[in-house]
């Protein structure tokens, strides 16, 4: 007479946890269209940051237009940095 199989409760529990984690990951997965849209948006932000930074640098050199002083320093460079960091965050996801 064959002996009944022993149930391995720990491995069954681990398998259920793995399956549920795979289902959650599948729901979070981006479609190729969503990925491309997010990628383009991120690169637009990074390009805009570069343009803002270069334009402010040229303004301080006096090439483009007259420097407006501290207001320009307080707004221009931090805005370029913020746009660059935001673009990098969008691209990294």
N, CA, C and O of each residue as an XYZ file, in Angstrom:
372
protein
N       0.837     -1.174      0.000
C       0.000      0.000      0.000
C       0.889      1.247      0.000
O       1.809      1.350      0.811
N       0.617      2.199     -0.909
C       1.458      3.393     -0.986
C       1.231      4.315      0.206
O       0.122      4.472      0.715
N       2.332      4.909      0.616
C       2.248      5.834      1.745
C       1.773      7.200      1.246
O       2.143      7.623      0.151
N       0.970      7.876      2.030
C       0.517      9.206      1.606
C       1.677     10.205      1.638
O       2.589     10.103      2.459
N       1.612     11.162      0.727
C       2.659     12.182      0.665
C       2.521     13.154      1.819
O       1.417     13.480      2.255
N       3.655     13.603      2.297
C       3.643     14.628      3.333
C       3.476     15.983      2.669
O       4.089     16.265      1.640
N       2.654     16.803      3.259
C       2.484     18.168      2.740
C       3.573     19.048      3.299
O       3.848     19.026      4.499
N       4.192     19.823      2.431
C       5.188     20.786      2.871
C       4.522     22.157      2.928
O       4.439     22.877      1.933
N       4.059     22.484      4.103
C       3.315     23.733      4.246
C       4.189     24.953      4.008
O       3.711     25.947      3.462
N       5.434     24.908      4.395
C       6.299     26.074      4.221
C       6.560     26.347      2.741
O       6.546     27.504      2.320
N       6.796     25.313      1.952
C       7.044     25.539      0.532
C       5.766     25.943     -0.193
O       5.831     26.719     -1.146
N       4.614     25.446      0.226
C       3.348     25.885     -0.377
C       3.092     27.355     -0.066
O       2.630     28.103     -0.928
N       3.388     27.767      1.152
C       3.203     29.156      1.544
C       4.139     30.065      0.735
O       3.745     31.143      0.291
N       5.371     29.613      0.556
C       6.341     30.387     -0.227
C       5.906     30.487     -1.692
O       6.065     31.538     -2.313
N       5.368     29.417     -2.239
C       4.898     29.429     -3.626
C       3.734     30.407     -3.787
O       3.681     31.140     -4.774
N       2.808     30.427     -2.840
C       1.685     31.376     -2.905
C       2.173     32.806     -2.825
O       1.660     33.673     -3.532
N       3.167     33.071     -1.967
C       3.720     34.423     -1.843
C       4.413     34.841     -3.131
O       4.296     35.991     -3.555
N       5.127     33.925     -3.748
C       5.804     34.228     -5.002
C       4.805     34.514     -6.109
O       4.986     35.448     -6.889
N       3.750     33.710     -6.178
C       2.730     33.916     -7.205
C       2.029     35.257     -7.030
O       1.762     35.949     -8.012
N       1.732     35.627     -5.797
C       1.060     36.911     -5.580
C       2.003     38.073     -5.900
O       1.559     39.106     -6.401
N       3.297     37.913     -5.616
C       4.261     38.951     -5.970
C       4.379     39.087     -7.479
O       4.526     40.199     -7.985
N       4.319     37.982     -8.205
C       4.373     38.032     -9.657
C       3.135     38.718    -10.230
O       3.239     39.458    -11.208
N       1.986     38.484     -9.646
C       0.761     39.142    -10.108
C       0.822     40.650     -9.863
O       0.401     41.430    -10.717
N       1.343     41.067     -8.706
C       1.482     42.501     -8.427
C       2.460     43.151     -9.397
O       2.224     44.269     -9.857
N       3.548     42.467     -9.711
C       4.541     43.010    -10.643
C       3.964     43.119    -12.046
O       4.276     44.060    -12.776
N       3.131     42.169    -12.423
C       2.520     42.202    -13.757
C       1.576     43.392    -13.896
O       1.475     43.979    -14.973
N       0.880     43.753    -12.808
C      -0.032     44.898    -12.851
C       0.734     46.208    -12.985
O       0.230     47.152    -13.593
N       1.949     46.284    -12.427
C       2.744     47.508    -12.469
C       3.512     47.677    -13.777
O       4.053     48.750    -14.043
N       3.564     46.638    -14.586
C       4.367     46.648    -15.802
C       3.811     47.669    -16.797
O       2.599     47.774    -16.988
N       4.728     48.426    -17.431
C       4.341     49.445    -18.409
C       4.215     48.826    -19.797
O       4.952     47.907    -20.151
N       3.271     49.346    -20.572
C       3.179     48.958    -21.969
C       4.276     49.695    -22.733
O       4.802     50.690    -22.235
N       4.628     49.235    -23.918
C       5.653     49.950    -24.693
C       5.275     51.412    -24.979
O       6.150     52.278    -25.011
N       4.003     51.688    -25.183
C       3.568     53.060    -25.434
C       3.763     53.938    -24.200
O       4.217     55.078    -24.304
N       3.419     53.400    -23.036
C       3.601     54.150    -21.796
C       5.082     54.384    -21.525
O       5.472     55.461    -21.074
N       5.898     53.385    -21.799
C       7.333     53.524    -21.591
C       7.911     54.601    -22.503
O       8.716     55.422    -22.062
N       7.505     54.601    -23.775
C       8.011     55.588    -24.725
C       7.557     56.991    -24.337
O       8.342     57.937    -24.413
N       6.306     57.135    -23.925
C       5.778     58.438    -23.518
C       6.545     58.972    -22.309
O       6.897     60.151    -22.266
N       6.801     58.109    -21.335
C       7.531     58.517    -20.147
C       8.978     58.868    -20.486
O       9.536     59.819    -19.938
N       9.582     58.098    -21.389
C      10.953     58.355    -21.791
C      11.074     59.701    -22.512
O      11.987     60.478    -22.232
N      10.163     59.970    -23.427
C      10.190     61.248    -24.157
C       9.979     62.410    -23.194
O      10.663     63.429    -23.301
N       9.047     62.275    -22.258
C       8.790     63.331    -21.281
C      10.026     63.597    -20.418
O      10.353     64.751    -20.137
N      10.701     62.545    -20.004
C      11.907     62.703    -19.195
C      13.016     63.413    -19.959
O      13.682     64.291    -19.412
N      13.220     63.036    -21.225
C      14.262     63.696    -22.016
C      13.916     65.133    -22.337
O      14.809     65.973    -22.449
N      12.625     65.432    -22.489
C      12.212     66.829    -22.695
C      12.556     67.658    -21.455
O      13.045     68.780    -21.581
N      12.309     67.121    -20.271
C      12.654     67.832    -19.042
C      14.160     68.038    -18.906
O      14.605     69.115    -18.508
N      14.942     67.022    -19.231
C      16.399     67.149    -19.140
C      16.903     68.180    -20.146
O      17.767     68.991    -19.812
N      16.379     68.163    -21.368
C      16.774     69.139    -22.390
C      16.396     70.543    -21.971
O      17.178     71.476    -22.150
N      15.212     70.704    -21.417
C      14.771     72.012    -20.931
C      15.692     72.500    -19.812
O      16.022     73.685    -19.756
N      16.104     71.607    -18.935
C      17.024     71.985    -17.856
C      18.357     72.470    -18.423
O      18.922     73.455    -17.950
N      18.843     71.777    -19.427
C      20.102     72.195    -20.048
C      19.938     73.565    -20.704
O      20.811     74.423    -20.575
N      18.831     73.770    -21.400
C      18.600     75.068    -22.048
C      18.500     76.201    -21.033
O      19.059     77.276    -21.250
N      17.798     75.974    -19.937
C      17.668     77.005    -18.906
C      19.034     77.308    -18.291
O      19.386     78.472    -18.099
N      19.796     76.268    -17.984
C      21.114     76.468    -17.384
C      22.069     77.204    -18.309
O      22.773     78.115    -17.872
N      22.104     76.827    -19.575
C      22.997     77.478    -20.533
C      22.571     78.918    -20.777
O      23.416     79.808    -20.872
N      21.255     79.158    -20.879
C      20.796     80.537    -21.113
C      21.140     81.436    -19.928
O      21.488     82.602    -20.118
N      21.046     80.913    -18.722
C      21.410     81.725    -17.561
C      22.921     81.939    -17.476
O      23.382     83.006    -17.070
N      23.675     80.935    -17.856
C      25.125     81.081    -17.880
C      25.539     82.145    -18.897
O      26.391     82.986    -18.614
N      24.927     82.099    -20.088
C      25.223     83.109    -21.109
C      24.751     84.497    -20.683
O      25.382     85.498    -21.024
N      23.656     84.562    -19.947
C      23.171     85.852    -19.455
C      24.163     86.448    -18.458
O      24.390     87.658    -18.454
N      24.743     85.616    -17.629
C      25.718     86.124    -16.665
C      27.027     86.528    -17.334
O      27.771     87.353    -16.804
N      27.304     85.955    -18.480
C      28.465     86.382    -19.246
C      28.180     87.666    -20.027
O      29.101     88.324    -20.511
N      26.904     88.012    -20.145
C      26.518     89.226    -20.860
C      26.356     89.017    -22.353
O      26.323     89.992    -23.104
N      26.256     87.786    -22.803
C      26.144     87.485    -24.232
C      24.718     87.676    -24.725
O      24.505     88.323    -25.750
N      23.741     87.129    -24.019
C      22.357     87.163    -24.495
C      21.647     88.461    -24.114
O      21.157     89.187    -24.979
N      21.598     88.734    -22.855
C      20.913     89.922    -22.363
C      21.561     90.355    -21.057
O      22.417     89.657    -20.513
N      21.155     91.481    -20.576
C      21.755     92.053    -19.366
C      21.344     91.235    -18.140
O      20.187     90.834    -18.017
N      22.280     90.995    -17.251
C      22.052     90.244    -16.020
C      21.139     91.045    -15.088
O      21.323     92.249    -14.905
N      20.154     90.358    -14.503
C      19.220     91.033    -13.602
C      19.601     90.871    -12.139
O      18.844     91.280    -11.259
N      20.750     90.288    -11.864
C      21.254     90.244    -10.501
C      20.869     89.014     -9.716
O      20.800     87.905    -10.246
N      20.621     89.236     -8.440
C      20.382     88.149     -7.502
C      19.108     87.363     -7.833
O      19.058     86.149     -7.640
N      18.097     88.049     -8.325
C      16.840     87.380     -8.683
C      17.107     86.294     -9.726
O      16.553     85.196     -9.653
N      17.945     86.610    -10.676
C      18.276     85.654    -11.721
C      19.024     84.450    -11.143
O      18.768     83.312    -11.538
N      19.935     84.695    -10.221
C      20.665     83.591     -9.584
C      19.755     82.734     -8.716
O      19.902     81.513     -8.663
N      18.817     83.380     -8.041
C      17.941     82.655     -7.117
C      16.906     81.813     -7.848
O      16.430     80.815     -7.307
N      16.553     82.198     -9.065
C      15.511     81.475     -9.796
C      16.084     80.596    -10.906
O      15.666     79.448    -11.055
N      17.023     81.107    -11.677
C      17.480     80.414    -12.883
C      18.178     79.102    -12.639
O      17.742     78.068    -13.144
N      19.250     79.119    -11.879
C      20.020     77.892    -11.660
C      19.250     76.842    -10.852
O      19.292     75.664    -11.205
N      18.549     77.228     -9.783
C      17.762     76.194     -9.085
C      16.676     75.581     -9.961
O      16.379     74.392     -9.843
N      16.078     76.393    -10.848
C      15.053     75.855    -11.752
C      15.681     74.852    -12.717
O      15.095     73.804    -12.991
N      16.860     75.166    -13.227
C      17.547     74.226    -14.119
C      17.862     72.931    -13.373
O      17.683     71.841    -13.916
N      18.327     73.048    -12.138
C      18.620     71.858    -11.346
C      17.389     71.037    -11.053
O      17.412     69.809    -11.138
N      16.308     71.720    -10.704
C      15.054     71.022    -10.413
C      14.524     70.298    -11.639
O      14.078     69.156    -11.537
N      14.568     70.948    -12.802
C      14.117     70.293    -14.030
C      14.997     69.091    -14.360
O      14.498     68.049    -14.784
N      16.304     69.237    -14.166
C      17.211     68.126    -14.450
C      16.979     66.936    -13.540
O      16.947     65.795    -14.001
N      16.817     67.193    -12.263
C      16.579     66.102    -11.305
C      15.233     65.435    -11.574
O      15.127     64.210    -11.516
N      14.206     66.226    -11.868
C      12.882     65.669    -12.161
C      12.934     64.807    -13.424
O      12.371     63.713    -13.463
N      13.616     65.313    -14.454
C      13.757     64.527    -15.678
C      14.493     63.225    -15.443
O      14.115     62.190    -15.992
N      15.540     63.262    -14.634
C      16.294     62.047    -14.322
C      15.434     61.056    -13.536
O      15.531     59.846    -13.744
N      14.601     61.563    -12.641
C      13.718     60.675    -11.874
C      12.689     60.017    -12.784
O      12.392     58.831    -12.640
N      12.147     60.792    -13.722
C      11.161     60.209    -14.658
C      11.832     59.144    -15.514
O      11.245     58.092    -15.770
N      13.058     59.409    -15.959
C      13.758     58.433    -16.797
C      14.150     57.180    -16.034
O      14.250     56.108    -16.629
N      14.373     57.288    -14.741
C      14.840     56.128    -13.977
C      13.729     55.148    -13.619
O      14.028     54.024    -13.216
N      12.505     55.514    -13.747
C      11.406     54.621    -13.391
C      10.992     53.747    -14.533
O      10.076     52.937    -14.391
